[in-house]
Amino acid sequence: MDKLAVYPGSFDPITNGHLDLVERALKIFDRIVIAIAVHPGKNPLFSLEERLDLIRKSLEGHPLQGRVRVDCFKGLLVDYVREVEAHGIVRGLRAVSDFEYEFQMALMNRKLNADIETLFLMTGMRWIYISSRLIKEVATSGGCVHGLVPEVVEKALLDRLGVKCARASC
Ligand code: PNS
């Protein structure tokens, strides 16, 4: 049977750490849906449409592209997982500091729907310190994020923030 997992998140914006996790998840699942949660109260740097577009463009030409779908959802994650008939949720763990937040979410999701399992995968060591929040913070202050995010994201960040990267070739 074709195994599908949902990889939910804010993806504001997608990083190379997220892409690394998708690759790892595809060793276990046949297909992944990267699903952006629509949070009405949040004020993201990139709009929902921009984030969807950046993820799709980041996957362009990737050998695993055909096994990944990009989508968004409103409301509860467990309801979305049921709606798309996925077999589970995947989330990345970087450090111990992620654990409490992830543990809480996984247990709440289990309380909401005991049939849905959350699977945690460890992000590759290269990306262990990366988060979307840190990427935005560094880029805002003119720091170079080259190699930490897909090139299309790097360009979008520089355009959005109106900054120039200090790297000679940027
Ligand atoms: O990338 P993030 O912001 O850490 O992802 C958090 C996300 C989107 C996975 C989480 O906020 C979520 O699942 N939101 C959907 C609403 C929901 O189901 N909340 C209850 C689960 S704790």
Residues whose N, C-alpha, C, O or C-beta is under 5 A from the ligand:
A	BS01	PNS	P8 G9 S10 F11 A37 G75 L76 L77 V78 M105 M108
